[in-house]
């Protein structure tokens, strides 16, 4: 998981303070969250909970029927004292939606996939009696305001990329952007996440980002992030956004001789290290970028470990293993499963060694929290896959 707190610790606090203040003062409008399914890992596997309220979080609707619709099949549950109806024992991956009739109004969710691991939480929000109905959304255009920016930090041979976007609706009524506000992270992006302070309608589905339900007048914050591994001193990050940037603004953590270039950048500078010890930043700016136009940033001078020693070591290890296997078998080529097993065991030992190194650097205060968390999660994930492959063993030959 990417650590949001580290985003503000880089010396860009003076520039980003308005973003923090806006996020802290904004209160979520339950109506904007109505009908939006949100994954909840704290729920039991395969479960769906539906909370029904009137107007605000304080007005739970209790003892009220809610329907779960899966094709032609309909299941009904009744809300409890907290206004929640619960469903379980679903077929993972099947398309479902939830709905209820409240005060003569049909409240319905967006269609979503029934969960396999973890659960899904949905809120259905009705109007308070006598309250003015929410004005209908109309097709329109939104832009990414001048406080929107891209922030890039450096991890252990990974880029930690943050999109801190202020989506601006200048109309007097809610707008449904045409086309919809959705985009996909670059190929290779990992650990995609919505950050704290983002609109509750921000949905992350693997590499895909979308904001459902349109945009109210004013500013809607959309804060998302991912990590992007790299293996050389140069890498290009390209991202198209569904709305135009009023002004392109990029911040990059400065390490050594790192530089950034783009055909969209016409101004650049540097923010030096401050008294708190926060890292220096490179900044780069450009003029308006049209919706759908790729923002391509070419980074050079990235810190990295040369790949040839590792390749040479693995090649020599493979030759030694092959020679040893042939000698032990009286000149015959070793079994492919035995070679694969040996490779997995070497990989396991290497990952254990790297994980121990990361933990030691963290204890000695030589790595920042975000970099430690990102690298540790990456190593643990790789180690779990190797251990699983070792446990699985070779696939039996059906002919044997």
N, C-alpha and C positions, 0 to 999 in steps of 0.2 A: 504494500500500500504506500502511495506517495504521501509524504508528510506536508500538509499545507502550511504548518507553522514556519517551516524553513523558507517558504516563498517570501515571507515578509522580513526575513532576517538578513537579507543580502545587501543592505544599504540602499535599497530602492524604497524604503519606508516613506521617505519624504515625497516620492513621486506617487506611491500607491495609497497614501493615507486616505484619500478621498474614496477609494474603492472600499477600504475597510470600514470607514464610517458609514457609507451607504449601506453595506451589508449588515452592519450591526443594528442600524436604526429601523430597517425594513421588517415589518411583521408579515408573516405569511397570510394570504387570503385563502381561507378554506375552499372557496368557490373555484379558485384556480387549480386546486389539487383534485377536484372532484372527477372521479372516473378514470384516474391515471393509475395503472398498475405499477407497483414498485416492489422489486425483489427485496425480501427480508430474510437474511441468513439466520436470524434468531428464531424463526418459526420452524416447526417440525417439517421434515421432508414431505413434499407433495401437498402441503396445506395452503389454503387461501382464507384470509380473513377480510371481512367487509365491515367497515365502520360507517354507520349512518348517523348524520347529525343535521340539525337545522341551523343554518346561519353561522354558528361559531362552535368552537371545540367544547364549549360549556353545555351545549344542548344536545346530549345524546338521545337518540330515538330508540327506546327499549321495547322489547316484546313486539317486534315488527318483522314481517316476513321479507326475506331476500331470496331471489332466484339466481341459481347458477345455470347458465345455458351453454350446453355443449352440443352443437348441431341441433337435432330434434329433441334431445334429452334435456329435461329440466329437473334440477334438485332444489329443494327449498329448505332454508334454515331460518331460525328466529333470532333476533338480536338479543344479547344479554344485557346486564345492568350497565355495561360500558358502551352499549350501542353496537356491539360486534356480533356478526354472524360468521360461523366457521364452517369450512368445507374441507374434506380430506378424501383419501383413497381415489385420487384422480389418475387418469392415464397421462403420464408425462409427455409433453409436446403437443397434445391436442389443443385446438383453438377453442377458447371459452370466453365468456363475458358474464358480468353480474349485473343485475338490475333490480329495481324495486319501484313501487308506486307510492309516492308520499305527497299528501295534500293535493291529490289530483294531478301531480306532475310525475312523469316517468323519469327516473334517474338511472342512467346506464353507463357502464364503463366502456373503455376501448377494448376491442378484442385483444387477447394475449394468450401466450402459450402456458398451459398448465405446468407448474414447476416439477422438476425431478428432485434435485437437491435444494434444500431450503424451501421457503415459501414465498407467497406474494401477498402484499397488503394493498387493499383498495379502499378509498374513501368515497362515499356518495353523499353529496351535500345538497340539502334542500333549502329553500328560502324561509326566513322567518315570516310568520303571519303578518301581513301589512307592509312588509319590506318592499322596496322598489325592485322590480326584476332587473337582473343583469342585462345591460344592453347587448344586442346581438353583435357577434364579430362580423366584420365585413372584409372582403379581400383588400389587401393593401401591401405597403412596402415598409420594411424596417431597415435600419442601418446599424453599423457597429460604431458607437460614439467615440469621441476623441480620447476618452480614458481607456479604451480597449487596447490590449497589448498582448504580445507574445513574450513569455519569459522562458529562458533556457538555462538550466543548471547542468553541471557536469558531475556524473557519478563515476563508478569504476568501469570505464569503457562503455558507459551508457549516457545518453542525453535524457534529462528529465525535462519534459516540455509541458508548459502550462499555457493554456489559452484563457486569458482573463478578459471576458467580453462583456461590454455593456450594450445590450440590444435596445435601440431607441425607437419608440413609436411616437411620432410627432402629431398624429391625428388626435381628435377629441374622443374617439371611441375605440373599443378593442379591435385589433387587426388580426386577420388570419393571413400570414404571408403567402404570396403566390410567386414561385413554388414554395412548398413547405420548408420550414427552417430545420434542415437536417444535413449532415455531412458525415464523411468517413475519415478516420485517422489514417495517416500514411501507412503503407505496407510495412510490416515488421513491428508495428507499435504493440507494446505489451503493458499489462497492469493498467488498463484504461479505467478511469474513475471520474465521477463528478465530485468536486470539492465542496467542502462546507461553505455556505454562503451563496451557492448557486440556487437558481430558482428550483423549487420542488418539482417543477414540471420537466426538469432536465432528465432525460432518459439515456442510459448507456446500455447498448446491447453489443457486447464484443467491441469491434472497431467502429460501430455506428453510434452517432450522437443525434438526438432529436429533441425538440422542445414542443410539447403537445399543448393544445388548447389555446393557441393564439397569444397575443401580447397586449397587455393593458396600456393605456396612454402613459408615457414617461419611459423610465429605464427599467429593464429586466436584466438582472445579472445572470450570466451563464459562465460558470467556472469549471473547466474540465482539464484533465492532465493525462499523460501517458509517459512511458519510458521507451527509448529507442536505442537498442544496442548498436555499437559500431565496432569495426575491427581495423581501422586505419586512421591516419591523421586527417583525412578529408571525408566529409559526408555532406549530402544535400538533403534538406528537409523541404518537402513541397506539400502545401495544403491549400485547397480551395474552400472558401467559406460561402454560405448561402446568402449572405448580405454584404453590402459594400462597406469597406472601411472608410470612415470619414478621413482618417489619417492613420497610416501604417506606423506602428511603433514597436520596436523589438528591444529586449534587454537580454544580454548574455553574460554569464559569469566569466570573468577574465582569468584565464590560466595561461601563463607563459606567453607564447606568441600567437594565441588564438585570434583569428580574424573572421569577420562575416562579410559576405558580399551578396548583392542581389541587384537585378536590373530595376527593382522598384525602390531602391534606397538612394537618396540623394543627400542625406545629412547623417553625420555620425559623430560620436564623441566618446568620452570615458568619464565615469564617476569613480573617483578614487576611494580607497579604503578609508572608512571613518574611524572614530575613536573607539567604537565598540568592537573593532576587529572584523566587521563584516567585509566580505569579499568585494573587490572592485568589480564594476560592471562596465561592459561596453554597451552603448546604446546606438540604435540606428533608426532612422525615420524616413518616411516617404510620404507622398501625397495620396490622394484618394485611390483606392483599389476597387475595381468593379466587382460586383457579386459574381461568383463563379470563376474569377480570374485566379489562377494558382499563385500563391505566395511562395516563392522558392528561395530558400536561404542556403547559401553555400558556405559551410564552415571549414576552415583550414587551421592547421596548427594544433589539432586536438591531441591531448596526451593519450598515448596508447603504448602497449607492449608490442614489439616486433613479432610478427607471426612465424618467421622462419625458424627460430630456435625450437619452438614447439613442434612444428612440422617435421624438422630434422630428427628431433628426439623420438617422436612417434614412429617415424619411418624406420629408424635404427632399431627401436624396440620391436617393431613388427618383423624385421629381418631376423633379429636374434631369436624371437619366438618361433618363426618359421623354421630356421635352421635347427633349433633345439627339438622341435616337434618331429622334423624329418629324421634326425638322429635317433630319437627315442623310439620311433616307429619302424626302424630298420630301413629308412630311405623312402618311406611312403609319405604322401602329403597328409598333414594332420587334418582331423575332422573339422568341418566348418563350424560346428556347434562349440567345439573346444576352443577354437580361435575366438569366437564371439564371446564366450564366457570369460576368457582371459582379458579381452579388451574391456569388458564391463567391469571386471575387478580392478583393472588399472584406473579406469575412469572413476570408480568409487573411491579409491585411495586418494586420487588427485583432488576430488571434490571435498573429501574430509579434511585434507591438508589446507585447502583454500578457505574452508569454513572456519577452521581453527585460527587461521591468520586473521580473518575478518573480525572474529570475536576478540582476539588479542589486541588488535588495533583499536577496537571500540573501548575495551577496558582501559587502555593507556591514553584515551582521549585523542587519538590521532585521526579519527574519522568523524565527520559530522553526522547527526542523527538520521537525516534523510538518506545520505549516501550509505550508511550502515544498514538501515532498514531495507533499502532497495536491493543492495548487493546480497544481503543475507537471504531475503526472500527468493532471489533468483537462484542462489546456490542450493537452498533447501528444496526448491522445486525440481532442479536438475537431479539432486541426490535421490529424491523420492522416485523419480522415473527410473533411474539406474537400479535402485533396490527392487523396484517392482519387476523390472526386466530380469534381474537375477533370480527372483523368487519364481517367476513364470517358467524359466528354463526353456529348453528347445521345444519346438512344436513337434509332436510325434509324427512320424511318417505313416500316412494311412496304409501304404503298401506293405509296411513291416508287420 
